[in-house]
Amino acid sequence: MKVSIVTPTLNREAALPRLYRIFSAQTHRDCELLVLDDSPAPSPFLSTLADPRVRYVHSPERLTVGAKRNRLVAMATGEVIMHFDDDDYYAPDYVATMLRHLGNADFIKLSGWYLYSQTHDTFAYWDLTTVAAHHFRLESDRPLDSFRPGTFPPAEAQAWGEKVLMGWGFSYVYRRSAWQKSPFEDLRHGEDTRFLLGLAQAGCQVRQVPDHDGIALVIRHRYDHSIVFPQYLLPLHLLPRIFGGEVAPFLAGV
């Protein structure tokens, strides 16, 4: 089954060679990589890359993330679409594993995942299916803090849990036919959550699975303005044991 990996990017030239290495290392070989870049100038790396599996498009016009995702999926030739964020790590068996979990469903995403915060030098895990009494708050320009959704009124805690469970498009995997029923909205933020809601309303079969084996690592850096709320802080020495030495370049900076 052919998989189209799609990546919208902006001002991340240093990350693009790493993105290509991750793509090239995938054990599932029937893949293509499509990148849409609306940086001021084209990428010196991708614009000169001689690999027929990679299609790079530079847009002189700034676009929303939702618009870029729609253009990328419209270009795709694979039956299945997978999101690769340009600053996150995906293990060599990521595509094969997510395809296996997708099965006959229309959509799948990770419901629990590992993360590393560069600004806090912190390794953590967030189970999105559980609203615990105590979470940690990791925001790029603030010290690590505590967060207690368990003290919210029950309805508010449930609404918060449902909201975080729907987002985080870095791990979205879906059939191109499902996207045709409900494309992304033209939004700079929150387009992933709105997309998933649209698929559910269109009657698509949606699945979520936790990452217990280390198939992906979300990297939080100083340019990242979203906030994560993991329940578990993990010892740093476990990071290379779970992900191996190939993850090291992702820990130093974007």
Secondary structure, 3 states (H helix, E strand, C coil): CCEEEEEEECCCHHHHHHHHHHHHCCCCCCEEEEEEECCCCCCCCHHHCCCCCEEEEECCCCCCHHHHHHHHHHHCCCCEEEECCCCCEECCCHHHHHHHHHCCCCEEEEEEEEEEECCCCEEEEEECCCCCCCEEEECCCCCCEEECHHHCCHHHHHHHHHHHHHCCHHHCEEEHHHHHHCCCCCCCCCHHHHHHHHHHHCCCCEEEEECCCCCEEEEECCCCCCCECCCEEECCCHHHHHHCHHHCHHHHCC
